[in-house]
């Protein structure tokens, strides 16, 4: 049996975490990686609504700002009249007059 030597400076991929098995399958079958990954998907509908999928929880909320925790960091939405229109275990819809969507790592 012949052993393959590891190249210096090259790390072995574990197949876990953000680029896990789901994203590898998506790449293999040429599908968008967000179909299987756990990365957040943020969709803005005009300036009045933001949909965030794959979130972990709400960190902070008031009339002018909401901070959403995700696997990739915190998403902060600011504006006026900010409300939570709908929330499920998989997605949250934020409404109001949205002025900024910020990503904090």
N, C-alpha and C positions, 0 to 999 in steps of 0.2 A: 504494500500500500504506500502510495506516494503522498507526502505532506505538502501542502501549499503554504508557503511562507507569506506572512503578512507584510505589506509594504510599510516602511517606516513613515510615521506621521499620518497614517490613514486609520481612522477609527471604524470599528465594526458597528453597523446600524442594529439597534435593538428591535425595531419593528413595532415599537410601542409609542405612546404619547401622541403628539400632534400629527406626525406623519406615520400613523399606524397602519394596520392591515386594511382598514376600510379605504383609506386614501390610496394605498398601493393597488388595491383591486380596481378602484376608479381609474387609476392611471393605466392599468393593464387593459381594461375594457373601453378606454378612451371616453370616460364619463367625467362630468365636472367633479372635482374633489370635494366640494361642499355637500354632495349627496350622501357621503358616508362619513365624513369627518366630523369632529366636534367643534370646529371653528365657528365663531358667531357669524351670522349672516344678517347684515343691516340693509334694510330697504326703506328709502325715503320716498314718500308719496307727496310730491309738492313740498310746501313748507308747513303743512298742517298735520302730518302723521308720519311716524317712524315705526317700522316693524323690526324687532330684533328676535332672531331665532337662535337657539342653542345658548341660552343665557343661564347663569347659575342663581342669581338672586338680585334683589334691589338693595343697594348699599345706602342710598340717601334719596330723599324725595321731598320737594316743596313746590310751590307754585311756579318758581322760576328755573328749576333745575332738577334733574333726576340722574343718578349714577347707577349703572347696571354692571354687575360683576359677570365676567365671562371667563372661559378657559384661557383666553389670550390677553387678559387685562381688563381694565375698566372702560366702559363707554359712558361718556357724560353728554347729556342732551340739555341744552339751555334754550331759554326763550321766555315767553310770557303765557300765562294761563295753562301751564303744563299739567296734563292729567294722564292717568292710566286708564285708557279706554277698555282694554281687555288684557287678561293675563291667564296663561295656562302653564302647565309644567314645561312646555317646549318653546313658547313664544310670548312676547309682550308687545302690546301696541301702545305707543305714547302719542298723545294728541296735544294740540295747542298751536301757538304761533312759534314754530321752531326757528331759532336763529343760528345755532351751532350744534354740530355733532363732533365731539372730540374723542380721540382714542388715547388713553393713558396706559403705557405698558407696565 
